[in-house]
Amino acid sequence: MKQHITKTQLDRLSEKGKKKLMTWLDGQRTRGVISENGWIYSKDFPLLSIGQMIEFLLDKIKYLNWEIDMWEVEVDDMKHHAYNDYELCDTLWQATKEVLEK
């Protein structure tokens, strides 16, 4: 099971999304490959883990479900968009990215 988003996924986030991500991180960033808190970084931004994305989306997730080899998540304020993928990490990233880009 994939545990973190990829650098390519992070690179596709707009500048607006990156600014919102920086605000959410609120000074928790450090430089390097792996910090003492276990986060994996690409330059200044963490390659978010499943847990970090759930934490970010916690008050926004309407539901998260595994059904017939597919994860599905729906986020409250995203016009009822549902995101689905075989990998939980990719499903959560789709929802996280949408919230950050909003």
N, C-alpha and C positions, 0 to 999 in steps of 0.2 A: 504494500500500500504506500503510495506516494505521501510523504509527510510535509513537504514544503513546496511553495510555488517555485517556479524556475526564474532565473535571471531574465529570460526572454519574456515571460509573463509580466514581470515587474517593469521591464523596459517599455512595454506597451501602455503603461499607465501614463495619462497626460500630466502635464505640469500642474494643473489644477488638482488632480487626484493625488499627486505626490505631495503637494502642500497640505492637503487634508490629512494624508497619512502622517506627515511630520507633526502636525498639530496633535493627532491622536497619540503618537508616540511620546509626546510631551517630555522631551529631554532624555528619554530612555535609550537613545541611540549611542553606540560606541563604534569606533572604527575597528576593522579587523575581520578575520574570517569567522571566528566564534568568540563571543564575549563570555564573561563569567556566568551570565544568566542562561547560557545555552542557545541564544538566538543566533542564527546564521545570517550573515550580512553580505550584500552586494554593494560595494562602495558605502554610501551612507544609509541605505535602506535595508531593513531586514527582509529576508526571503521568508515571508510569513508562513507559519505552521498552521495546521488544522486548528489547534487550540487557540492560537492568536486570532485567527479569523472568526472563530466562534465567539471569542471574547469581544471582538470588534462589533460583530453583528448581534450580540446577545439581546439587546432591547429592540431589535428590528426583525428578528426571525419570526415569521408567522408559523411555519412548520418546517421540519427537516425529516425526511423519510427515505428509507431504502425499499425499493420495490422493483422486482424482476430485474436484477442486475443493474440497477440504476439508482443513484442518489438524486434526490430532488429537494430543493430548498425554495421556499417562497419568503420574500421579504415584504413586510407591511407597506412601506411607503414607496414601493417601486411599481406602481400601477399594476399590481397583481402578476408581475413577471415571475415565472417559475424557471429555475435553472436546474439542469440535470446533466449528469455525466456518470460514467462508470467509477471515476475516482472522486472520492469525497473532497479531496483537496481542490480539484479543479472546479467542482460544483460550488464550493464555498468561495473560491477566488472570483468566479463569475459574479456572484452576489456582492462580494466585497468591493470589487472594481466598480460595479454599477453604483453602489452607495457613494464611493469616493468621487466618482465622476459627476454625480448629481449636483 
